[in-house]
Amino acid sequence: MIPSIPIYEQQNDRRLKELESKVSMLKDITLDIHKQASDMTMIEQSKQAISRLTRDVHNSALRLNRVLLTKISIFKCWIFLIL
C-alpha cells in the first residue's frame, strides 16, 4: 500500500524541523567559535602590548640608572675638587 500524500507531507515537515534545528545548532557553534577566535586575538594583542610596555619600562630604568651614575660621578668630582 502506498502512503498517502498527507503522510509524506508530515514526514517532510518533521524532517524539515529536524534540519532547521541542526542548522540552528551549527549556526550557534559557528558564532561561538568566532567569538572565541576574537577573544584569543584580543588576548594576544594585550599580551604583546604588555610585553612592549615591560620592555620600554626596563629600557627607561636602564637609562635612568646610567644618568644617575653619571650625575653621581660628576658630584664626586666636584666634592673632590672642593675638598
N, C-alpha and C positions, 0 to 999 in steps of 0.2 A: 504494500500500500504506500502510495506517495503522500508525504506530508503536505498539508495544505499551505497556501501562501502565508496566512497569518502566523503559522508556526515558524516559518523561515524568517519572517519579519521580527518575531520575538527573539529568535536566536541572534539575528543580526543586531538588534537593539542591545541585547545583553553583551554581545562581543564588542560592540562599539563603546559601551560604557566601560568595559574592562580595558579596552585600548585607551580611552580617554584618561582613565586612572593611571595607567602605566606612563603615558605621555606626561601627565602632570607630575608624577614622581620623578621622571627623568629631568624635567624642567627644574624642579626643586633641587635636585642633586647638582645639576649644572650651575645653578645660581650659587649654591653653597661652595662649589669648587672655585668659582670666580671670586667670591668674597674672600676665601682663604688665600687665594693667589694674590689678591690685592693687599690683604693684611701682611702676607710674607714680604711683599715688595716694600711696604711701608716700614716694616721691622728692619729689613736690610738697609734701607736708606737711613734709618735712625742710627743703626749701628755704625754706618760709615761716617755720619755726621759726628757722632760721639768720638770715634777714632780720630777724626781730623781735629776736633776740639782738644782732645787729650794731647795730641802731638803738638799743637800750637801752644798750649799751656806749658808743656815741657820745654819747648824751644824758648819761650819767653822767660821761664825760670833760669835757663842756662845763660841767656843774655843778661839778665839781671845780676846773676852771680858774677859774671865777668866784669860788669860795670862796678859792682861793689868792691871786687878785688882790686880793680884799678884805682878806685877812689881811696881805698884803704892804703894802697901803696903810695899814692901821692900824699896822703895825710901823714904817713910815716916819714916821708922825705921832708916835709915841712917841719915836723916836730924835731927831726934830727938837725936840720939847719938852724932852727931857733935855739935849740939847746946847745 
